[in-house]
Each structure stands twice: as C-alpha cells, then as structure tokens.
Amino acid sequence: MRRHFFIALAVSFAVLAAGLLAYYWANLPITLRVAVGPMGSQNTRLVAALSQHLARERHPLRLKLVLTESVAASAKAIDDDKVDLAVVRADVAMPLRARTAVIMHRDAAILMALPRSGIAQVADLKGRSIGVIRDDLGNRQLIATVLSQYEVPQDSVTIVPLDSGKDVQAALSEGRVDAVLAVSTVTGRTMTDAVAGATAAAGGPPVFIPITEADAIEQRLPVLETLEVVRGTFGGNPPRPAETFETVGVSHRLVAHINLDDSVVAELTRLIFSLRPALANDVSVANHIESPETSKSSVMPVHPGAAAYYEGAVLTFFERYGDWFYLVIMVLSIAGSGFAAMASSAASRARARNMMLLSELLAIVRAAHACTSEAELDRLERQADEILAAALVKAGHGHIDNAGVAAFTLGLDQARRAISERRQALGVAPSLSRAAE
C-alpha cells in the first residue's frame, strides 16, 4: 500500500508540474515579426514606438521590426511568409496572404500651385511640370491615375522629384516646377512643410487644386479614397485653404498574415488602441490610427481576429479553452478511477496471498498433530521457516501491515508449539536448530 501511495503521489506531482509548465508556456511573450519601411518614414517611427511601449510595459505581445526598402517590399515579405505583420499602402500593394488589422493613417494627395501660374484645376497641368515630394512608385502611380481621369496625357507632364517639403519654396520660386504634389497626413511634417514652402513662395496662400472627381476615381480604383480637406486645415489668416475641397487619399494599413491566430490579432489590435494616446506623445501620426470598415463586402477585408475585437466578439480565455478544461478533467477523473481500481485490485490480491500463507501455517498445525515420524515433523518445521522468511520479505516491502505481522507471529507460534508437542508425544528429540534456540 505504501508503494501505491508513492505512485499516486508521483502521478499527482507530474500532473501539477505539467500544469505549471503549460501555464508558464502560455504566458511567455509572443514575438511577432513586422515588415515596415523605408527607414525614417512615419510608418517606421510609429511601429518602433509601438514596439518600445509593448516591451517597456511587459505586454504579452512583442514586435520585432524587419526593415524594408518600401511598402511594396513589406507586402512581398508577408506574402513570402517571412513576417507575421506588415505595414502596407493600399494603392501600392495589398498582400494576398494577409488581412487588415488596423488603419495606421490616411494620406491625402494635395496639389498646390502659385496664383500667378494660372493653374486652378487638374486639366491646367497639361504641359506643366509637377514637383512630387518623395517621388516613389506609389506617388507616381497616384498622379498618373489623377491625370488619366482628366485626360491629361502623361507624356505632356514633367515629373520633378523633390526630397522633402522644405524643397518646395525653392522649386516654385525658381520656376523649376509649376505645381507640387504632397501625399501625407494633413497634419504630418511633410504636408506642413510643403504648405509652408508654397505659402512662402507665393507670398500668401497658394492655390489648392481640388480633385473634384475623386468619387469617380474611387469607383474605378477602390483602393483609393475620397478625402475632404476642410477650410482652414493648414491655419493662417486668411485661412488655408479658403474653401473646403475634395481630393483623393490612400490608407496605410497594418495587415496580419491569414495564418496568424485570431486571438493574437485581436489582442494586438486591442493593445494598439489602448496605447494610442501614449504613442501620440512620441509620434503624432498615432492620432490618426483608426478601425477599418468591417463589412464583409469590403474590397479590403479585415482579419477575423481584428473583426472580433471591433465587433466585441472576442472570446475570453475560458470560452476559448473551456472545452479543453472539461476534457482534461474528465480524462483525469477516469484515470484516477482506473488507478484506484487497480490499487484496490492489487491490495486484494496481496491480502489473498497473505491469507494463503496463513492458511499454510494452519495446515502445518493440523498436519503436526497427525505426524508419525521425525522426518515429517522436520519437513513441517522447514515449511514453517520458509513461510516466516516469505512473511519477513513482504513486511520489509510494506505488503504486510502490523496486524498482518501479528497474525503471522501468532500462527507461527501455534505451528511450532504443535510440532514441539508432537515430538514429545512421539518421544523424539527436538531438531538441532530448535535445540540451539
């Protein structure tokens, strides 16, 4: 019984250790690889700030930045299964193996010109030069789309790359460009510097060229959006712009791989929105973080995990793993019952074997009274000694308790007494071993 107790204790400790190990494993931080680029962009600064906050506050999710040369490269990285997350620009490359989790920010495409240029609408850009700030693939495609809508031949327009918004004043004042295109959040540094440069070059408010057919462009290319720039967005007196106008815009999205666990994406989405105020203190563009459209008919579908967060359908820990808890409890209950049954059966067999030894002692007592020779008594005496040795071995292993030892002692005394009395009755001297005792 003592051995069974120790076995049960060992099994209990093993189950407890397994449970603690599972709990420890479940609470280890999950590190997600996120592709973002290029270096120095708003997206990179925002994701870096998010990563620092998650690590500093010891959240269960951590981010590892994988820097890329462009948003297109980031989209390719997640399609190639090299990362778990990526920040992409919707009109440049939406990965096939990922879904939207969060809209990081929306950029407006704003065209500006000097009043003396005579440019008031997109059609007036024919035969002119346009300075494109951060002349990357996405911005070139965007201006080409806008010109196509107004049937302005692309070969009639000269694109002049500008490194930053600070180059705008010199480019406009020197006549190197007739208009400027800036694609950024309306409150971002790029846009602010561009408007400031155009204002300085014009000596007053510049001309903001509306893209009045933005809705039509969005219908043809749903990855683009219609954005409204309200009167006075850029401040000033008189206000800049003087009137609200429409333009096209693009969204930068944090997308999650389709194979990434829904609960992980839901938790990441929750953390992003809970940390948004703190992030905005480090990177102002965090103020523009927002939720995407969760409609099932959306052109850019949302990851199921993020959708569960937005719709308030995130499962709790017990709801997610409750069935497993019940299953484990059931298995442990059945295993415990089986172990108890085996222990009981083993104990019953041990008692039966002990009773057989006692029965043999009683048989020796009965046989001693009927013995007629010294040889028979010696044989019975050896059997009694063998039974004693077997009982001592069992007692040493804990298979016989104190009551059992007492019963064996009493039975052995009766057997020896019966053998001794029969020797006296037959007039036979006791054996040498008994005489020595």
Stockholm file with secondary structure:
# STOCKHOLM 1.0

chainA/1-437         MRRHFFIALAVSFAVLAAGLLAYYWANLPITLRVAVGPMGSQNTRLVAALSQHLARERHPLRLKLVLTESVAASAKAIDDDKVDLAVVRADVAMPLRARTAVIMHRDAAILMALPRSGIAQVADLKGRSIGVIRDDLGNRQLIATVLSQYEVPQDSVTIVPLDSGKDVQAALSEGRVDAVLAVSTVTGRTMTDAVAGATAAAGGPPVFIPITEADAIEQRLPVLETLEVVRGTFGGNPPRPAETFETVGVSHRLVAHINLDDSVVAELTRLIFSLRPALANDVSVANHIESPETSKSSVMPVHPGAAAYYEGAVLTFFERYGDWFYLVIMVLSIAGSGFAAMASSAASRARARNMMLLSELLAIVRAAHACTSEAELDRLERQADEILAAALVKAGHGHIDNAGVAAFTLGLDQARRAISERRQALGVAPSLSRAAE
#=GR chainA/1-437 SS CHHHHHHHHHHHHHHHHHHHHHHHHHTSCEEEEEEECSTTSHHHHHHHHHHHHHHHTTCSEEEEEEECSSHHHHHHHHHTTSCSEEEEETTTCCCTTEEEEEEEEEEEEEEEECGGGTCCSGGGGTTCEEEEESCCHHHHHHHHHHHHHTTCCGGGSEEEEESSGGGHHHHHHTTSCSEEEEEECTTSHHHHHHHHHHHHHHTSCCEEECCTTHHHHHHHCTTSEEEEECTTTTCTTTTSSSSCEEEEEEEEEEEEETTSCHHHHHHHHHHHHHHHHHHHHHCGGGGGCBCCCCCTTCSSCBCHHHHHHHTTCCCCHHHHHHHHHHHHHHHHHHHHHHHHHHHHHHHHHHHHHHHHHHHHHHHHHHHHHHCCSHHHHHHHHHHHHHHHHHHHHHHHTTCSCHHHHHHHHHHHHHHHHHHHHHHHHHTCCCCHHHHHC
#=GC SS_cons         CHHHHHHHHHHHHHHHHHHHHHHHHHTSCEEEEEEECSTTSHHHHHHHHHHHHHHHTTCSEEEEEEECSSHHHHHHHHHTTSCSEEEEETTTCCCTTEEEEEEEEEEEEEEEECGGGTCCSGGGGTTCEEEEESCCHHHHHHHHHHHHHTTCCGGGSEEEEESSGGGHHHHHHTTSCSEEEEEECTTSHHHHHHHHHHHHHHTSCCEEECCTTHHHHHHHCTTSEEEEECTTTTCTTTTSSSSCEEEEEEEEEEEEETTSCHHHHHHHHHHHHHHHHHHHHHCGGGGGCBCCCCCTTCSSCBCHHHHHHHTTCCCCHHHHHHHHHHHHHHHHHHHHHHHHHHHHHHHHHHHHHHHHHHHHHHHHHHHHHHCCSHHHHHHHHHHHHHHHHHHHHHHHTTCSCHHHHHHHHHHHHHHHHHHHHHHHHHTCCCCHHHHHC
//
